[in-house]
């Protein structure tokens, strides 16, 4: 079985998000000369998968940040108190 190479895009921002017919359309762009955004790819995400995908990206980002902090030797622990304040130790 041959595997098709995945398309890869470097993106700098999200320029548009729309919702129609149960599908989110997320346009990702690159910033070029003069800080002008140029769309490079559009993601089509079914509405029932939008939240799990966002949660997965958030979790992955947190895990990577934790790993980087551990490598640097300074793990910062953040805990929320009962009143919603974030305490750093």
C-alpha positions in Angstrom: 0.0 0.0 0.0 1.5 3.3 -1.0 1.0 6.4 1.2 0.2 9.7 -0.4 2.3 12.6 0.9 0.3 15.1 3.0 0.1 18.6 1.8 1.9 21.0 4.1 1.2 24.7 4.6 2.8 27.4 6.7 0.1 29.6 8.1 0.3 32.8 10.1 -3.3 33.4 11.0 -7.0 32.6 10.6 -8.6 35.1 8.2 -12.2 33.9 8.1 -14.5 31.4 9.7 -18.0 30.7 8.3 -20.7 28.1 9.1 -23.2 26.7 6.6 -25.0 23.4 6.2 -23.5 21.9 9.3 -19.9 22.6 8.3 -17.4 25.2 9.6 -15.1 26.6 6.9 -11.8 28.0 8.4 -9.6 30.0 6.0 -5.9 30.0 7.0 -3.5 32.6 5.5 0.1 33.6 5.2 1.3 37.1 5.8 3.3 38.5 2.9 5.0 41.7 2.0 3.3 44.8 3.5 1.6 42.6 6.2 -1.0 41.5 3.6 -2.7 38.2 4.3 -3.0 35.7 1.5 -5.3 32.7 1.9 -3.5 29.4 1.5 -5.9 26.7 2.6 -9.4 26.3 3.8 -10.4 23.6 6.3 -13.9 22.1 6.2 -14.8 20.8 9.7 -18.1 19.1 10.5 -19.9 21.0 13.3 -19.9 17.9 15.6 -16.1 17.7 15.3 -15.3 21.4 15.7 -15.2 21.5 19.5 -13.2 18.2 19.8 -10.7 19.6 17.3 -10.3 22.9 19.2 -9.9 21.0 22.5 -7.3 18.7 20.9 -5.2 21.6 19.6 -5.5 23.4 23.0 -4.4 20.2 24.9 -1.5 19.6 22.4 -0.3 23.2 22.8 -0.4 22.9 26.6 1.5 19.6 26.5 4.2 21.0 24.3 4.5 24.1 26.5 4.9 21.9 29.6 7.5 19.8 27.9 9.5 22.9 26.9 9.3 24.3 30.4 10.5 20.9 31.8 13.4 20.9 29.4 14.4 24.4 30.6 14.3 23.2 34.2 11.6 25.6 35.4 8.2 24.2 35.6 5.6 26.9 36.5 2.5 25.5 38.2 -0.7 27.4 37.9 -3.8 26.7 40.0 -7.1 28.5 40.0 -8.5 29.4 43.4 -12.1 29.2 44.3 -12.7 32.9 43.3 -11.2 32.3 39.8 -7.9 34.0 40.5 -4.9 32.2 39.0 -2.0 31.6 41.5 1.5 30.8 40.3 3.9 28.9 42.5 
